[in-house]
Amino acid sequence: MTDDTRLEEPLSEPADDSGFEPMGLSPKRPLEEEIIARASANHEPLPMLDVICARIAAGLSPMLKSQNGFLSETEAEAPHYDAWGRALGTLHRDSCAVIGQSSWGGPVLFALDPRLLHAVLSVMLGGAAGRDAPPQRAPTAIEKAFASRLLAQVAREAEHHFSRITEVSFRLEPIESPVQIASLLAAGAQVAVFEMRVTLGGVTGLMSMLLPLDTLEPARAHLGKMFLGERLGGDASWRDHFAGQIGTATLQVEAELHRLPLPLAEVLAWKPGVTIDLGITLGAEATLRCSDRAILHGVTGRRKNGRVAVKITREAGEPLPPGDDDDLLGD
């Protein structure tokens, strides 16, 4: 196929001498085309979708670090709305795209452009992200396998953030090209286009999500709500890490057997040799404290080996149970 023939394809083509189109989000359209496109979209605003997409972008770099071990930076803008055919036209023809069949009942598209794919491939194989333009060809089976793995991670990250307001799951299909996916929806079907610019080792590539509005219809009631500052996100990988570390942490716990209020004059009169009656008897309630905060209550007693022990009876803040005559004389 000659270059002249390839330029007739509906998807975008390289525009520079290196054989790869300049990096950036969807190209800005003339004002007249933008007005027409927005008027034809005719959709209700989805404020929560903007918030969720922002959370996905914020969690992408930590997720890539925790699951793949490489550092990256992610930059994104709020989703914009476009027709399916025109949105696919902004993707490079050699992008790796995968359809995620959602539990909402419709498809969602995840796409990875060749520049980012080859940077990720180089790093995952132990090399450095090359700055040269990727080859102008369809991705190989190995490249598709790496792209499938990466896009599956992105899909799980999207599931996590969407599930904060409405449960959803994505079942990913085999990797295809944007040309093969074009017939999935009508060219004029309206989609929300979310694009993330990911920088890895000095190489910047584009990762895209195309969310058809028909697919989002079951969640529209949730996505159409105004964002009032609720906590929606967080770094799940770090949260899981901390949860695992907390279980192995050590704490200093103090057993407070008794508190005795005394007049200051009596305390000032204490001298070596004075005996102080603390008024503690076996079976008296003791308090276990951590960082000077009461956490548990129990009764004191003595084990058969002569050591003083505390038997836990209730948590701090719970009312005192009715008469408890259990002793502590067990081994």
Phi, psi and omega per residue, in radians:
M1 nan 2.248 -3.120
T2 -1.420 2.894 3.124
D3 -1.108 -0.621 3.141
D4 -1.105 -0.675 -3.134
T5 -1.199 -0.680 -3.117
R6 -1.151 -0.531 -3.139
L7 -1.183 -0.271 3.119
E8 -1.440 -0.153 3.119
E9 -1.198 2.670 -3.054
P10 -1.280 -0.302 -3.085
L11 -1.504 2.821 -3.056
S12 -1.199 2.681 -3.065
E13 -2.147 2.799 3.073
P14 -1.023 2.516 -3.085
A15 -2.170 -0.039 -3.130
D16 -1.977 3.084 -3.088
D17 -1.224 -0.350 -3.110
S18 -1.372 -0.154 3.124
G19 1.602 0.157 3.130
F20 -2.403 2.425 -3.054
E21 -1.202 2.643 -3.120
P22 -1.016 2.543 -3.093
M23 -1.344 2.466 3.081
G24 2.930 2.987 3.037
L25 -1.332 -3.091 -3.068
S26 -0.889 2.324 -3.071
P27 -1.064 2.508 3.116
K28 -1.215 2.320 3.128
R29 -1.626 2.761 3.023
P30 -0.989 2.704 -3.065
L31 -0.987 -0.732 -3.117
E32 -1.087 -0.755 3.132
E33 -1.161 -0.636 3.131
E34 -1.140 -0.726 3.122
I35 -1.106 -0.755 -3.139
I36 -1.131 -0.754 -3.106
A37 -1.107 -0.738 -3.125
R38 -1.226 -0.617 3.116
A39 -1.186 -0.664 -3.116
S40 -1.313 -0.397 -3.133
A41 -1.117 -0.833 3.038
N42 0.890 1.043 -3.115
H43 -2.191 2.712 3.054
E44 -1.381 2.546 3.111
P45 -1.152 2.555 -3.140
L46 -2.165 1.414 -3.055
P47 -1.024 -0.678 -3.092
M48 -1.224 -0.449 3.077
L49 -1.132 -0.705 3.089
D50 -1.056 -0.727 -3.114
V51 -1.176 -0.763 -3.120
I52 -1.120 -0.747 3.124
C53 -1.103 -0.654 3.079
A54 -1.113 -0.652 3.099
R55 -1.186 -0.656 3.104
I56 -1.086 -0.792 3.134
A57 -1.112 -0.702 -3.137
A58 -1.187 -0.559 -3.112
G59 -1.568 -0.106 -3.062
L60 -1.178 -0.859 -3.106
S61 -1.107 -0.809 3.059
P62 -1.046 -0.634 3.123
M63 -1.151 -0.749 3.127
L64 -1.121 -0.621 3.125
K65 -1.206 -0.787 -3.065
S66 -1.258 -0.595 -3.054
Q67 -1.684 -0.409 -3.093
N68 -2.150 -0.255 3.051
G69 1.400 0.338 3.083
F70 -2.176 2.671 -3.099
L71 -1.596 2.450 3.133
S72 -2.631 2.894 3.059
E73 -2.203 2.456 -3.085
T74 -2.146 2.330 3.080
E75 -2.251 2.377 -3.092
A76 -2.616 2.755 3.023
E77 -1.996 2.940 3.118
A78 -1.089 2.620 3.129
P79 -1.030 2.539 3.009
H80 -2.070 2.919 -3.014
Y81 -2.010 2.422 -3.082
D82 -2.713 3.006 3.052
A83 -1.365 2.627 -3.102
W84 -0.968 -0.842 -3.114
G85 -1.098 -0.735 -3.130
R86 -1.241 -0.615 3.121
A87 -1.156 -0.720 3.078
L88 -1.126 -0.534 -3.138
G89 -1.156 -0.320 3.105
T90 -1.456 -0.212 3.129
L91 -1.452 2.535 3.065
H92 -1.164 2.530 -3.053
R93 -1.101 -0.423 -3.117
D94 -1.740 0.296 3.100
S95 -1.167 2.691 2.983
C96 -1.670 2.118 -3.101
A97 -2.168 2.521 3.126
V98 -2.397 2.413 3.088
I99 -1.595 2.266 3.033
G100 -1.871 1.958 3.088
Q101 -1.351 2.025 -3.008
S102 -1.558 2.763 3.058
S103 -1.243 -0.137 3.026
W104 -1.267 -0.332 3.123
G105 1.892 0.147 -3.140
G106 -2.495 2.996 -3.094
P107 -1.527 2.751 3.003
V108 -2.353 2.421 -3.092
L109 -1.841 2.295 2.999
F110 -2.029 2.308 -3.071
A111 -2.378 2.596 -3.118
L112 -2.332 2.157 -3.070
D113 -1.416 2.810 -3.027
P114 -1.059 -0.607 -3.098
R115 -1.099 -0.832 3.137
L116 -1.217 -0.660 3.129
L117 -1.018 -0.826 -3.099
H118 -1.244 -0.531 3.057
A119 -1.155 -0.794 3.115
V120 -1.103 -0.741 -3.135
L121 -1.052 -0.764 -3.133
S122 -1.110 -0.755 -3.103
V123 -1.213 -0.724 -3.132
M124 -1.132 -0.471 3.138
L125 -1.588 0.142 3.048
G126 1.658 0.080 3.133
G127 -1.754 -2.791 3.110
A128 -2.031 2.612 3.137
A129 -1.139 2.059 -3.137
G130 -1.363 2.575 -3.125
R131 -1.585 -0.123 3.137
D132 -1.227 2.660 3.109
A133 -1.146 2.474 3.122
P134 -1.175 2.756 3.139
P135 -1.125 2.568 3.134
Q136 -1.514 1.454 3.136
R137 -2.786 2.908 3.072
A138 -1.221 2.587 -3.130
P139 -1.114 2.546 3.109
T140 -1.393 3.058 -3.139
A141 -1.108 -0.681 3.117
I142 -1.152 -0.763 3.121
E143 -1.108 -0.667 3.091
K144 -1.118 -0.641 3.131
A145 -1.127 -0.747 3.105
F146 -1.159 -0.715 3.123
A147 -1.109 -0.698 3.131
S148 -1.081 -0.730 3.125
R149 -1.105 -0.788 -3.101
L150 -1.177 -0.766 -3.125
L151 -1.193 -0.514 3.055
A152 -1.131 -0.660 3.088
Q153 -1.146 -0.709 3.111
V154 -1.132 -0.687 3.126
A155 -1.107 -0.713 3.114
R156 -1.162 -0.641 3.086
E157 -1.115 -0.716 3.102
A158 -1.131 -0.734 3.090
E159 -0.988 -0.789 -3.089
H160 -1.027 -0.796 -3.068
H161 -1.351 -0.659 3.073
F162 -1.132 -0.611 -3.070
S163 -1.232 -0.159 3.059
R164 -1.195 -0.395 3.116
I165 -2.091 -0.457 3.122
T166 -2.749 2.306 -3.071
E167 -1.154 2.387 3.100
V168 -2.748 2.648 3.037
S169 -2.443 2.668 -3.136
F170 -2.105 2.211 3.058
R171 -1.812 1.938 -3.012
L172 -1.439 2.446 3.077
E173 -1.720 3.051 -3.132
P174 -1.061 2.689 3.125
I175 -1.123 2.380 3.080
E176 -2.391 3.079 3.062
S177 -1.656 2.776 3.104
P178 -0.995 -0.562 3.134
V179 -1.122 -0.720 -3.123
Q180 -1.203 -0.482 -3.080
I181 -1.538 -0.226 -3.000
A182 -0.975 -0.604 -3.072
S183 -1.433 0.041 -3.115
L184 -1.118 -0.681 -3.141
L185 -2.238 2.838 3.043
A186 -1.128 2.538 -3.062
A187 -1.018 -0.535 -3.105
G188 -1.588 0.022 3.134
A189 -1.076 2.368 -3.074
Q190 -1.444 2.362 -3.142
V191 -2.342 2.651 2.961
A192 -1.601 2.175 -3.077
V193 -1.870 2.072 3.122
F194 -2.068 2.113 -3.056
E195 -2.101 2.342 3.124
M196 -2.097 2.213 3.086
R197 -1.632 1.970 -3.047
V198 -1.892 2.202 3.119
T199 -1.868 2.179 -3.103
L200 -2.335 1.965 3.111
G201 1.021 0.648 -3.136
G202 1.483 -0.071 3.112
V203 -1.864 2.291 -3.116
T204 -1.990 2.248 3.126
G205 -2.351 3.078 -3.012
L206 -2.036 2.316 3.016
M207 -2.090 2.281 -2.990
S208 -2.210 2.617 2.970
M209 -2.221 2.245 3.075
L210 -1.981 2.045 -3.053
L211 -2.001 1.729 3.115
P212 -1.042 2.414 -3.122
L213 -1.131 -0.519 3.067
D214 -1.131 -0.614 3.095
T215 -1.171 -0.658 -3.111
L216 -1.361 -0.103 -3.051
E217 -0.953 -0.796 3.133
P218 -1.082 -0.409 -3.128
A219 -1.795 0.097 -3.036
R220 -1.032 -0.655 -3.114
A221 -1.075 -0.609 3.116
H222 -1.400 -0.721 -3.083
L223 -1.261 -0.370 -3.129
G224 -1.476 -0.053 3.138
K225 -1.285 2.661 3.078
M226 -1.326 2.511 3.124
F227 -1.503 2.103 -3.079
L228 -1.932 0.315 3.049
G229 1.671 0.263 3.104
E230 -1.129 2.700 3.071
R231 -1.439 1.962 -3.088
L232 -1.832 -0.482 -2.955
G233 -2.142 -2.660 -3.043
G234 2.463 2.783 3.126
D235 -1.489 1.768 -3.069
A236 -1.083 -0.628 -3.105
S237 -1.147 -0.741 3.110
W238 -1.213 -0.644 3.114
R239 -1.075 -0.747 3.103
D240 -1.143 -0.657 3.120
H241 -1.099 -0.815 3.137
F242 -1.125 -0.676 3.128
A243 -1.069 -0.651 3.111
G244 -1.241 -0.590 -3.114
Q245 -1.348 -0.522 -3.104
I246 -1.072 -0.643 -3.118
G247 -1.123 -0.367 -3.131
T248 -1.795 0.040 -3.123
A249 -1.286 2.729 3.103
T250 -1.939 2.541 -3.136
L251 -2.248 2.648 3.045
Q252 -1.752 2.034 -3.106
V253 -1.929 2.304 3.127
E254 -1.917 2.417 3.067
A255 -1.763 1.981 3.129
E256 -1.671 1.899 -3.075
L257 -1.389 -0.588 -3.052
H258 -2.918 2.609 2.986
R259 -2.103 2.219 -3.034
L260 -2.073 1.891 3.081
P261 -1.308 2.295 -3.132
L262 -2.355 2.626 3.059
P263 -1.157 2.502 -3.129
L264 -1.046 -0.662 -3.122
A265 -1.073 -0.658 3.136
E266 -1.191 -0.704 3.135
V267 -1.130 -0.690 -3.128
L268 -1.182 -0.346 -3.132
A269 -1.521 -0.086 -3.139
W270 -1.148 2.421 3.093
K271 -2.424 2.814 3.083
P272 -0.931 2.305 -3.124
G273 1.776 -0.215 3.122
V274 -1.294 2.354 3.082
T275 -1.715 2.260 -3.088
I276 -1.936 2.121 3.105
D277 -1.484 1.947 -3.117
L278 -1.431 -0.216 3.102
G279 1.232 0.476 -3.129
I280 -1.679 2.303 3.069
T281 -2.178 2.749 3.068
L282 -1.091 2.372 -3.095
G283 1.682 -0.106 3.084
A284 -1.234 2.670 -3.112
E285 -1.360 2.368 3.065
A286 -2.030 2.786 -3.136
T287 -2.125 2.268 3.058
L288 -1.643 2.243 -3.075
R289 -2.135 2.550 3.048
C290 -2.300 2.114 -3.064
S291 0.948 0.742 3.117
D292 1.092 0.428 3.114
R293 -2.102 2.187 3.141
A294 -1.157 2.276 3.138
I295 -2.115 -0.561 -3.104
L296 -2.555 2.745 3.037
H297 -2.164 2.664 3.117
G298 -2.809 3.058 3.121
V299 -1.854 2.526 -3.114
T300 -1.565 2.682 3.094
G301 -2.925 -3.050 -3.111
R302 -2.204 2.298 3.104
R303 -1.340 2.954 3.125
K304 -1.115 -0.404 3.114
N305 -1.479 0.075 3.066
G306 1.611 -0.121 -3.093
R307 -1.437 2.529 3.064
V308 -1.321 2.415 -3.111
A309 -2.388 2.865 3.100
V310 -2.186 2.206 3.080
K311 -1.733 2.060 -3.085
I312 -1.159 2.276 3.133
T313 -2.045 -0.504 -3.088
R314 -2.861 2.826 3.071
E315 -1.469 2.770 3.123
A316 -1.071 2.348 3.138
G317 1.684 -0.314 3.103
E318 -1.409 2.613 3.131
P319 -1.191 2.693 3.140
L320 -1.182 2.206 -3.117
P321 -1.215 2.758 3.075
P322 -1.076 2.885 -3.009
G323 -0.504 2.119 3.140
D324 -2.127 1.809 -3.111
D325 -1.683 0.283 3.113
D326 -1.088 2.440 3.101
D327 -1.791 3.082 -3.088
L328 -2.032 0.537 -3.045
L329 -1.561 0.179 3.086
G330 -1.297 2.952 -3.129
D331 -1.267 nan nan
